[in-house]
Amino acid sequence: MNKRELIEAVEQPCLKSEVPYFEVGDTVDVHCRIVEGNSERIQVFNGVVIARSGSGTREMFTVRRIVQGEGVERKFPLHSPFIAKIEVKRAAIVRRAKLYYLRDRIGKAVRLRERRPDQMKKRQNREAAWYRKQAAKAQKQAGT
């Protein structure tokens, strides 16, 4: 067993089984669990995914939104127990892996072009392939 396989074996129990498919440029609602004293509530942070990074338990994504004229960014660990769920609201056409250039834009210039129904077919194929890959990975882990 090499080093990479050992790390994957240790990380496997910590990974979430149901993670929605989303890409950079998508507008998402991230439902976060907030613990205050002995009470817990859910707070929604919605915005555009401007970056994804890492893999396994270290996978992170950055969401940006504008609040009262100020840009607010927040990085979330994808497999954190404090993330209740992630909802994809709309998909956009982007040609970059990181959308850091949105930080310099204001007003209508921040908007991204939404995917048309004919463009959704390509996305659905990518999404289906991604889910097949996840299922195969889970089946492989269950078999070992």
Long-range contacts (C-beta under 8 A, 24 or more apart in sequence): 7-56, 8-56, 11-56, 11-57, 12-141, 14-57, 14-79, 15-56, 15-57, 15-79, 16-78, 16-79, 17-138, 19-78, 19-79, 19-86, 19-134, 20-85, 20-86, 20-87, 20-88, 21-88, 21-127, 21-130, 21-131, 22-49, 22-61, 22-86, 22-88, 23-49, 23-52, 23-91, 23-94, 23-123, 24-49, 24-50, 24-51, 24-52, 24-94, 24-96, 24-97, 24-98, 24-99, 25-49, 25-91, 25-92, 25-93, 25-94, 25-99, 25-112, 26-88, 26-89, 26-90, 26-91, 26-92, 27-88, 27-89, 27-90, 27-92, 28-63, 28-86, 28-87, 28-88, 28-89, 29-86, 29-87, 29-89, 30-63, 30-74, 30-76, 30-83, 30-86, 31-83, 31-84, 31-85, 31-86, 31-87, 32-76, 32-82, 32-83, 32-84, 33-81, 33-82, 33-83, 33-84, 42-84, 45-74, 46-89, 47-72, 47-74, 48-92, 48-99, 48-102, 48-112, 50-98, 50-99, 50-100, 50-102, 51-97, 51-98, 51-99, 51-100, 52-97, 64-99, 64-102, 64-103, 66-110, 71-103, 90-114, 91-115, 91-120, 91-123, 93-119
